[in-house]
């Protein structure tokens, strides 16, 4: 099992994990095909927030935990540096595939 990227929100670290379920939820919300994504410039700010959120949710589910934050927490507490981390996690998964 590979190491997953962590992302920080309000002083707490969260793991990111892009399961197919997480990616499907992102696609439904953003209407963007995730496999065509090479960088964040193709995404709206809201879509970026969803990308981060579903990754956090995917990790929580995989670890049998309950995610204690909402999409609004992500929108209010994260910036472009967080988006970059999400893309690194996404890219790491893609390279293994």
N, C-alpha and C positions, 0 to 999 in steps of 0.2 A: 504494500500500500504506500502510495506516495504521500509526501507532506503537503498539506493544503495551506494556501495563504490565509493569513488572519487579517481581520480588518477591525479598526477600533471605532467605537461609538460611545461617547460620554464616558470615557475612561475604562470601558470594558472591551475585552477582546472577543471577537466572534470569528468562527471559522467560516470559510466560504467553500461550498461544494456544489458544482454544477452537474447534478444528476439530470437525466433526460426529463424527468418530471419537472424539475426546476426550470429547465430551458423551455419546456412546453408552456409553462405558465408565463414565462417572460414573453414568448412569441405571441401568446394570446393577448396579453396586456399591451404589447408595444406594436403589434402587427409587423414585426421585423423578423426575418429568418436569421436565426443565430449563427448558422453555419456560413452565412455570407459576410459576417462581421469581421473586419480586420482591425478596425480601430474605432474609438469612441466618436469620431467626427460624423459617423453615419447616424448617430443617435441624438434624440432630443434629451434635454435634461431629465424629463420625467422618465423616459425609457432607461436612462442611466441609473436612476434611483431604483427602478424595478429590477434591473440587472443585479444590482447589489443585494436588494432585498431577497430575491428568489435564491441567490447563492447562500445567504445566511440561513434562509428557511430550509434549503436543501441539506445543509450541514446539520442543522438542528434535528431534522427528521432522521438523518442517517445515524446520528448519535443518540437517538431516542430522547431528545430534549424538547422542551417547549420554548419557542422563540418569544422573548419578552418585549419585543419591540414591534412597531407598526411601520408601514410604508411612510407615514408622515414623519416618524422619528428619523428615518433615513434621509428624507428630503431636507429636514431642518438641521440635521447634525453632520451631514457629509458634504464634501466638496470634490473637486476634480482629481485630487490626489487619491481619494478613495476609489474613484472610477478606474484609475490606472491600475490599482491593486486587483480590482475585479477582472480587468482584462488580462492581467498576468495569470490569474488563476484559470480563466477561461482558456488562455493560450497553452498553459501547461497541460491541461486535460486533452487539448486537441493534438498536441505533439505526440502523446502516448498512443492515441487512437490509430 
